[in-house]
Amino acid sequence: MSIRRLPEHLVNRIAAGEVVERPASALKELVENAIDAGATRIAVRLAGGGTDLVEVTDDGCGMTPPDMALALERHATSKLPDEAIEAVSTLGFRGEALPSIASVARLTLESRPRGAEGWARVVDNGVLLSEGPAAIPPGTRVRVEALFERVPARRKFLRSARSEFAACIDVVKRLAMARPDIGFSVEHDGRRSFGVSAGESLPDRVAALTDRGLVDNGVGVDFVREGIGLGGIAGLPTFNRGIADHQYLFVNGRPVKDRLLIGAIRGAYAEMMPRDRHAVVALFLDVPPDAVDVNVHPAKTEVRFRDPALVRGLIVSGLRRALDEAGHRSQRAPETAMAAWTQESPSPSGEGLGVGAVRESDVGYAAQPHPKPSPEGEGLGLFQRSYTLNDRRPSFTPPPQARAEPAYAPPPETADYPLGVARGQVAKTYIVAESRDGLILVDQHAAHERLVLERMRKAMASGGVASQALLLPEVIELDESACDRLEARAAELSEFGLDLDRFGPRAMLVRGVPALLGQGDVTGLVTDLADELAAFDEALSLRERLDHVAATMACHGSVRAGRVLSVAEMNALLREMEVTPHSGQCNHGRPTWVKLAHGDIEKLFGRK
């Protein structure tokens, strides 16, 4: 069998299989061309989800008739004047889009440079039908009709018009997000779908195209390392989604979907978000052109970095620094959610509504002011000591009486503290605090769990967690494989303050536990750690999985729901939350506190 050169129209059709997968792919190429042409306004018209019509009109530089003819040939482009593909700064550069689209659809290309006459060319599935003068304003208009009409094998794989339209909208949103200096509008089947004006700020553009709630529930990101810049907006861990469709990633203004970047985002939010939830972010990487390869795939949505470890570390560090600055912030609940409270009927017996009234005089705090912890996070020493005293003197702990406890000292001013001042405890689980502008409910277990984790992280950074020896070593029975895993990591676990030895084939002997955890559930702790180790890669050390191990330990060492707290203990917890990073969410990503503003309370009672 002899080798022959394929005809040009067949080459273009083969290339179209990579460049034009669906209407959204064609739309992406056309909008990118408009951006590269210097447009300030881009209008998109769609019909049938883009299958029947994709039209893109811009006010860019336009093309002369000879340039239009050349643009419809393969690998003809104006974006690589010096052949330096490693220094490309435009969105397009391959010169494949227009001829590929024209080989599988009816394409009408109209363009007019400023100060010149307009011209049009019509190509139907690779065949030039006509060309001639066109009356259009300066710029370019491209119409793509009947996509894949003559390629039924490709057309039958397209999804419904609604799904294809959603993909087209996503493409335009991502491109519009990276260029707030350009105005965009989209019309589908004669109805305007969305539009954004030119000249918006980047945060406003991101919020307009993602979720308006991101403004109130996000933090700005601005981080530079070794010539690589990271900017954008990152949602709080409690402001998350069930799927990753609200993660927008850009490299040098180019929308990308890169596994390295997605993995870095998940690593930055590790232990601050449930594993089945996804962060809401819009991140913009500015990388020197010679440090990134954009010529990986014809669709140009994948990139390769010269130093991927540097880029991943930059994203993780930049996001965590921004989230650290968020402090104790948590997602602000929408006002509509408060209306659901009125639908709940209280229990006739009033169970679960009592306030745990532990008098401060009973635990030795009657003459002491409310503690205010230092930024080093040592304020819960009082919190833990008073708990021990309560446990030893149960006779001084009256049952819940559904009333506020007596104030033996003047209560502090609510305006002095962001999380307010404790007023009582509900269901032995939730702290009720009054702030200057509303009511705050705190999940005591979730909040203390986060505080213990952050203190353990700090101790690890300082050289290791102190161990508290058990008066009587505890024997914990496990299956043999779990004991093997724990024994293999015993030396590393000792750095976390957990001192254990093998005690026969199916048991472990615990001699000491992390001092930060106090008297926790030792059996549950060791059992959970054994399960956690089963999911680890053997090549990874526990230090590399610090967050997982520390989070597991913190969960077992934190105050449980159902424990009665005194007001001093509640205030100690609130004060430490205010100076602890990430205290707005627990180690599993759930919120630690919610706020009911004065306006929301007034609405509940019909005052507003």
C-alpha positions in Angstrom: 0.0 0.0 0.0 1.5 3.3 -1.1 1.6 6.4 1.1 -0.3 9.4 -0.2 -0.8 13.0 0.8 -4.2 13.7 2.2 -6.3 16.4 0.5 -6.5 19.8 2.3 -10.2 19.5 3.1 -9.7 16.1 4.8 -6.8 17.4 6.8 -8.9 20.2 8.1 -11.7 17.9 9.0 -9.3 15.6 10.9 -7.9 18.6 12.8 -11.4 19.7 13.6 -11.8 16.6 15.7 -9.3 18.0 18.2 -10.0 21.7 17.9 -13.9 21.7 17.6 -15.4 19.1 19.9 -18.7 20.9 20.4 -20.2 24.3 19.9 -18.5 25.6 23.0 -15.1 24.7 21.5 -15.8 26.8 18.4 -17.1 29.6 20.5 -14.0 29.6 22.7 -11.7 29.9 19.6 -13.7 32.8 18.1 -13.9 34.8 21.4 -10.2 34.3 21.9 -9.5 35.7 18.4 -11.7 38.7 19.3 -9.7 39.3 22.5 -6.4 39.0 20.7 -7.7 41.5 18.1 -7.9 44.2 20.8 -11.7 44.3 21.1 -13.4 46.3 23.9 -16.9 44.9 23.3 -17.7 41.3 22.3 -21.3 40.2 21.5 -22.2 36.5 21.2 -25.4 35.2 19.6 -26.4 31.5 19.9 -29.2 29.4 18.6 -30.0 25.8 19.5 -27.4 25.7 22.1 -24.8 26.8 19.5 -25.4 23.8 17.2 -27.6 25.9 14.8 -25.7 29.2 15.2 -22.6 30.7 16.9 -22.0 34.3 16.1 -19.3 36.5 17.6 -19.0 40.2 16.8 -16.2 42.4 18.1 -14.8 45.9 17.6 -11.2 44.9 17.2 -8.6 45.8 14.6 -10.3 43.9 11.8 -8.7 42.2 8.8 -8.0 43.1 5.2 -9.3 40.8 2.4 -5.9 39.2 1.8 -5.5 38.6 5.6 -9.0 37.0 5.6 -8.1 34.6 2.9 -4.9 33.7 4.7 -6.7 33.2 8.0 -8.8 30.4 6.5 -5.6 28.4 5.7 -4.1 26.0 8.2 -1.3 27.3 10.4 -1.5 30.8 9.3 -1.4 33.3 12.1 -0.5 36.9 13.0 0.4 36.0 16.6 3.9 34.6 16.1 5.8 37.2 14.2 9.2 36.0 15.3 8.5 32.3 15.5 9.3 32.4 19.3 6.5 30.0 20.4 8.0 29.7 23.9 7.3 33.5 24.4 3.7 33.6 23.1 1.6 36.2 24.9 -1.7 35.8 23.0 -4.5 33.4 23.6 -4.3 31.9 20.1 -1.2 31.1 18.1 -1.7 27.7 16.3 -3.6 29.0 13.3 -6.0 26.1 13.2 -9.3 27.4 14.6 -10.9 29.1 11.6 -10.0 26.5 8.9 -11.0 23.7 11.3 -14.4 25.3 12.0 -15.0 26.1 8.3 -14.4 22.4 7.4 -17.3 21.1 9.5 -19.8 24.0 9.3 -21.0 26.9 7.2 -18.7 29.9 8.2 -19.3 33.5 7.2 -16.3 35.8 8.0 -16.9 39.5 7.8 -14.3 42.1 8.7 -13.4 45.7 8.3 -10.3 47.5 9.5 -10.7 51.2 10.6 -10.4 53.5 7.7 -11.1 50.7 5.1 -14.0 48.9 3.4 -15.5 45.8 4.8 -15.2 42.4 3.1 -16.9 39.0 3.5 -16.0 35.4 2.8 -18.4 32.4 3.0 -17.0 28.8 3.3 -19.3 25.8 3.5 -17.7 22.7 4.9 -14.3 23.5 3.4 -15.6 24.9 0.1 -15.5 28.6 -0.7 -19.0 29.7 -1.8 -18.6 33.5 -2.2 -16.7 36.6 -1.2 -17.3 40.3 -1.7 -17.9 43.6 0.0 -19.8 43.8 3.3 -21.4 46.7 5.2 -20.3 46.3 8.8 -18.8 48.6 11.4 -15.1 48.4 12.2 -14.2 45.0 13.6 -15.0 41.4 12.8 -18.1 39.2 12.8 -18.0 35.4 12.4 -21.1 33.3 11.9 -20.9 29.5 12.3 -24.1 27.7 11.2 -25.2 24.1 11.0 -22.2 22.7 12.9 -21.4 19.1 12.1 -24.5 18.9 9.8 -22.5 17.0 7.3 -20.6 15.0 9.9 -23.5 12.9 11.5 -21.0 10.7 13.4 -19.9 13.8 15.3 -23.3 15.5 15.6 -25.0 12.5 17.2 -22.6 12.7 20.1 -23.6 16.3 21.0 -25.8 16.7 24.0 -29.1 18.5 24.4 -29.4 22.1 23.4 -29.6 23.1 27.1 -26.4 21.3 27.9 -24.5 22.7 25.0 -25.7 26.2 25.9 -24.5 25.7 29.5 -21.1 24.8 28.1 -21.0 27.9 25.9 -22.0 30.2 28.8 -19.2 28.6 30.9 -16.6 29.3 28.2 -17.6 33.0 27.8 -17.7 33.5 31.6 -14.2 32.2 32.0 -12.8 34.4 29.2 -14.8 37.4 30.5 -13.5 36.9 34.0 -9.9 37.2 32.9 -10.6 40.5 31.0 -12.6 42.9 33.1 -11.5 45.7 30.7 -13.7 44.1 27.9 -17.5 44.2 27.8 -19.3 40.9 27.0 -22.9 40.0 26.1 -24.6 36.7 25.3 -27.9 36.2 23.5 -29.5 32.8 23.1 -32.5 32.1 20.9 -33.3 35.8 20.9 -33.1 36.2 24.7 -30.3 38.1 26.4 -28.6 35.6 28.8 -26.1 37.8 30.5 -23.9 40.9 30.0 -21.0 42.6 31.8 -19.7 46.1 31.1 -16.1 47.1 30.3 -14.0 48.7 32.9 -15.1 46.7 36.0 -12.7 45.9 38.8 -11.5 42.3 38.9 -13.4 41.5 42.2 -16.6 42.9 40.8 -16.2 41.0 37.5 -15.5 37.7 39.4 -18.5 38.2 41.7 -20.8 39.0 38.8 -19.8 35.8 36.9 -19.6 33.4 39.8 -21.7 34.0 42.9 -22.6 37.4 44.4 -22.1 35.8 47.8 -18.4 35.5 47.1 -18.0 39.2 47.9 -19.1 38.7 51.5 -17.6 35.2 51.9 -14.3 35.5 50.1 -10.8 36.9 50.8 -8.4 38.5 48.4 -5.3 36.7 47.3 -2.0 38.5 46.5 1.2 36.5 46.7 4.5 36.6 44.8 7.4 34.2 44.9 10.4 33.9 42.6 8.9 36.0 39.9 5.5 34.2 39.8 2.5 36.1 41.0 -0.8 34.8 42.3 -3.9 36.9 42.6 -7.6 36.6 42.7 -10.4 35.7 45.2 -10.7 32.6 47.4 -14.0 31.7 49.1 -14.0 30.9 52.8 -13.9 27.2 53.6 -17.5 27.2 54.7 -18.5 28.8 51.4 -18.2 25.8 49.3 -19.9 23.7 46.5 -20.7 20.1 46.0 -18.9 20.1 42.6 -15.8 21.9 41.3 -17.6 24.0 38.7 -16.9 27.2 40.6 -13.1 26.9 40.4 -11.7 29.3 37.8 -8.0 29.1 37.0 -6.0 31.3 34.7 -2.4 31.3 33.6 -1.2 34.5 32.0 -4.9 35.4 31.4 -5.6 32.1 29.7 -8.4 29.9 31.2 -7.0 26.5 32.0 -8.2 23.2 33.6 -5.0 21.8 35.0 -4.7 18.9 37.4 -1.7 20.4 39.2 -3.6 23.6 40.0 -6.7 21.8 41.1 -4.7 19.5 43.3 -2.9 22.5 44.9 -6.3 24.1 45.7 -7.5 21.0 47.4 -4.2 20.8 49.3 -4.6 24.4 50.5 -8.1 23.7 51.8 -7.2 20.4 53.4 -8.7 19.8 56.8 -10.8 23.0 56.4 -13.4 21.5 54.2 -15.2 18.1 53.8 -13.7 15.9 51.2 -16.8 15.8 49.1 -17.0 19.6 49.0 -15.1 22.0 46.7 -13.8 25.5 47.2 -15.0 28.5 45.3 -12.0 30.3 43.8 -10.9 32.5 41.0 -7.1 32.4 40.8 -4.8 34.2 38.3 -1.2 33.1 37.9 1.3 35.4 36.2 4.2 33.2 35.1 7.2 34.2 32.9 6.4 32.9 29.4 9.6 30.8 29.3 8.5 29.0 32.5 5.2 27.6 31.1 4.4 25.6 28.0 1.0 26.4 26.5 1.5 24.3 23.4 0.4 21.1 24.9 -3.0 20.4 23.4 -4.9 22.0 20.4 -7.6 23.2 22.8 -5.0 25.1 24.8 -6.7 24.3 28.1 -3.7 22.4 29.5 -0.3 23.8 30.4 3.0 22.5 31.6 5.2 24.3 34.1 8.9 24.2 34.1 8.9 24.0 37.9 5.6 22.4 39.0 6.6 22.0 42.6 7.3 25.8 42.8 3.9 26.6 41.3 2.0 24.1 43.6 3.8 25.5 46.7 3.0 29.0 45.6 -0.7 28.3 45.4 -0.9 26.4 48.7 1.1 29.1 50.5 -0.8 32.0 48.9 -4.2 30.5 49.7 -3.4 29.6 53.2 -1.9 33.0 53.9 -5.1 34.7 52.6 -7.3 32.3 54.6 -5.2 32.9 57.7 -5.9 36.6 57.4 -9.6 35.8 57.4 -9.2 34.7 61.0 -12.4 33.6 62.6 -14.7 34.6 59.7 -17.3 32.1 58.6 -19.9 32.0 55.9 -22.6 34.6 56.3 -26.0 32.8 56.2 -28.5 34.4 53.8 -31.4 36.1 55.4 -33.9 33.8 53.7 -32.5 30.9 55.7 -33.6 32.6 58.9 -37.2 32.4 57.9 -37.0 28.6 58.2 -36.7 29.1 61.9 -40.3 30.2 62.2 -41.4 26.9 60.7 -40.1 24.8 63.6 -42.4 24.0 66.4 -40.9 24.0 69.9 -41.1 20.9 72.0 -44.0 21.1 74.4 -41.8 20.0 77.2 -39.2 22.6 76.3 -36.4 20.0 76.2 -33.2 21.1 74.8 -33.9 24.8 75.4 -32.5 25.1 78.9 -29.3 27.0 79.8 -26.6 25.2 81.6 -26.4 27.4 84.7 -23.0 26.7 86.3 -22.4 29.5 88.7 -19.0 31.1 88.5 -18.6 31.0 92.3 -18.8 27.2 92.2 -15.6 27.0 90.1 -13.7 29.8 91.6 -14.3 32.5 89.1 -16.6 34.9 91.0 -14.0 37.6 91.5 -12.1 37.1 88.3 -12.6 39.1 85.1 -13.3 37.2 81.8 -10.0 35.9 80.4 -8.6 37.4 77.2 -6.1 35.0 75.6 -2.9 36.1 74.0 -2.3 35.7 70.2 -0.2 32.7 71.0 -3.4 30.8 71.7 -2.9 29.9 75.4 -6.2 31.2 76.7 -7.8 27.8 77.0 -5.6 26.7 79.9 -8.3 28.2 82.1 -10.9 26.6 79.9 -9.4 23.1 80.5 -8.6 23.6 84.2 -12.2 24.7 85.0 -13.5 21.6 83.2 -11.4 19.4 85.4 -12.8 21.1 88.5 -16.3 20.7 87.3 -15.8 17.0 86.7 -14.4 16.6 90.3 -17.2 18.6 92.0 -20.4 17.4 90.3 -22.5 18.4 93.4 -21.9 22.1 92.4 -23.4 21.7 88.9 -27.2 22.2 89.0 -29.3 20.9 86.2 -30.3 23.2 83.3 -33.0 25.6 84.6 -33.8 27.5 81.4 -32.6 30.8 82.8 -29.5 33.0 82.7 -27.1 32.4 85.5 -26.6 35.3 88.0 -23.9 37.9 87.2 -21.5 38.0 90.1 -19.3 40.6 88.2 -20.3 43.3 85.8 -20.7 41.7 82.3 -18.2 42.9 79.7 -19.3 45.2 76.9 -20.3 43.3 73.8 -18.7 45.9 71.6 -15.3 44.9 72.8 -15.3 41.5 71.1 -16.1 40.4 67.5 -17.7 37.2 68.7 -19.5 38.9 71.6 -19.9 37.8 75.2 -21.3 34.5 76.4 -24.9 34.6 77.8 -25.6 30.9 78.2 -25.6 27.4 76.8 -28.3 25.7 74.7 -28.7 21.9 74.8 -25.3 21.5 76.4 -23.8 21.9 73.0 -24.1 25.4 71.7 -22.8 28.6 73.3 -25.1 31.6 73.0 -23.2 34.9 72.8 -24.4 38.5 72.3 -22.4 40.7 70.0 -22.8 44.4 69.3 -25.0 43.7 66.3 -26.6 40.4 66.8 -26.8 36.9 68.4 -24.0 34.3 67.8 -24.3 30.6 68.2 -21.1 28.6 68.6 -20.7 24.8 68.3 -18.5 24.2 71.3 -17.0 20.9 70.1 -16.4 22.1 66.5 -14.8 25.3 67.7 -12.5 23.7 70.3 -11.5 21.0 67.8 -10.1 23.7 65.5 -8.3 25.5 68.4 -6.7 22.2 69.5 -5.6 21.5 65.9 -4.0 25.0 65.5 -2.2 24.6 68.8 -0.9 21.2 67.8 0.3 22.6 64.4 2.2 25.4 66.3 3.8 22.8 68.6 4.9 20.7 65.7 6.5 23.7 64.1 8.3 24.4 67.3 9.9 20.9 67.5 7.2 18.5 68.5 4.2 18.0 70.8 4.8 17.3 74.5 3.7 13.9 75.7 1.7 13.3 78.9 2.5 9.9 80.5 -0.4 7.8 81.5 -0.5 6.7 85.1 -1.6 3.3 84.0 -0.6 2.3 80.4 -3.6 1.4 78.3 -3.8 -1.8 76.2 -5.8 -1.4 73.0 -6.8 -4.4 71.0 -6.7 -4.1 67.2 -6.4 -6.4 64.2 -2.9 -7.4 63.4 -2.5 -5.3 60.2 -3.6 -2.2 62.1 -1.0 -3.0 64.8 1.7 -3.4 62.1 0.9 0.0 60.7 1.1 1.7 64.0 4.3 -0.1 65.0 5.9 1.0 61.7 5.1 4.6 62.4 5.7 4.6 66.2 8.7 6.8 66.0 6.9 9.4 64.0 3.8 9.2 66.2 6.0 10.0 69.2 6.7 13.4 67.6 3.0 14.1 67.9 3.2 13.1 71.6 1.7 9.7 71.2 3.9 7.1 72.9 3.0 3.5 72.1 4.6 0.0 71.9 3.6 -3.3 70.4 1.9 -5.5 73.0 1.5 -8.9 71.4 0.3 -9.6 67.8 -3.1 -8.0 68.2 -2.7 -5.2 70.7 -0.9 -1.9 71.3 0.3 -0.5 74.6 -0.2 3.3 75.0 2.2 4.9 77.5 1.6 8.5 76.8 -0.7 10.8 74.9 -0.3 14.4 73.6 -0.5 16.8 76.5 -2.6 19.2 74.5 -5.4 16.6 74.3 -5.9 16.1 78.1 -8.0 13.1 79.1 -9.5 12.1 75.8 -10.7 8.9 74.3 -7.4 7.1 73.9 -8.9 3.9 72.4 -10.8 5.9 69.8 -7.8 8.0 69.0 -5.5 5.0 68.3 -8.2 3.2 66.4 -8.8 6.2 64.1 -5.1 6.7 63.6 -4.7 3.1 62.5 -7.5 3.6 59.9 -5.9 6.9 58.8 -2.6 5.2 58.2 -4.2 2.6 56.0 -5.1 5.4 53.5 -1.6 6.8 53.4 1.0 6.1 50.8 3.8 4.2 52.4 6.3 6.7 50.9 4.7 9.6 52.8 5.9 10.5 56.3 3.4 11.5 58.9 4.9 15.0 58.8 3.8 15.2 55.2 0.4 14.2 56.4 0.5 16.5 59.4 -3.0 17.9 58.9 -4.6 14.5 58.8 -2.9 13.2 61.8 -3.3 16.4 63.9 -6.9 16.7 62.9 -7.7 13.2 64.0 -6.0 13.8 67.4 -7.6 17.2 67.8 -11.1 15.7 67.3 -10.5 13.2 70.1 -9.0 15.8 72.4 -11.6 18.6 72.1 -14.6 19.3 74.4 -17.6 17.2 73.5 -21.1 18.2 73.0 -23.2 17.6 76.1 -20.7 19.1 78.5 -22.0 21.9 80.7 -19.7 25.0 80.6 -19.5 28.0 82.9 -19.7 31.5 81.4 -16.0 32.0 82.1 -15.2 28.9 80.1 -17.5 30.0 77.2 -15.8 33.4 77.1 -12.4 31.8 77.1 -13.3 29.8 74.1 -14.7 32.8 72.3 -11.6 34.9 73.0 -9.3 32.2 71.7 -11.4 31.8 68.6 -11.0 35.5 67.8 -7.2 35.2 67.7 -6.9 31.7 66.0 -6.6 31.2 62.2 -9.3 29.2 60.5 -11.5 29.2 63.6 -14.5 29.9 61.5 -14.7 26.2 60.5 -13.9 22.9 62.2 -11.3 20.4 61.0 -13.9 18.8 58.7 -15.0 22.1 57.1 -18.2 22.7 58.9 -18.9 26.1 60.4 -18.1 26.6 64.1 -20.4 29.6 64.6 -23.4 31.3 62.9 -24.7 34.8 63.4 -28.3 36.0 63.7 -28.2 39.8 63.1 -30.6 42.2 64.8 -32.4 42.7 61.6 -33.0 39.0 61.2 -34.4 38.7 64.7 -36.7 41.6 64.1 -38.0 39.9 61.0 -38.7 36.7 62.9 -41.0 38.7 65.2 -42.6 40.7 62.5 -41.0 44.0 63.6 -39.4 44.6 60.3 
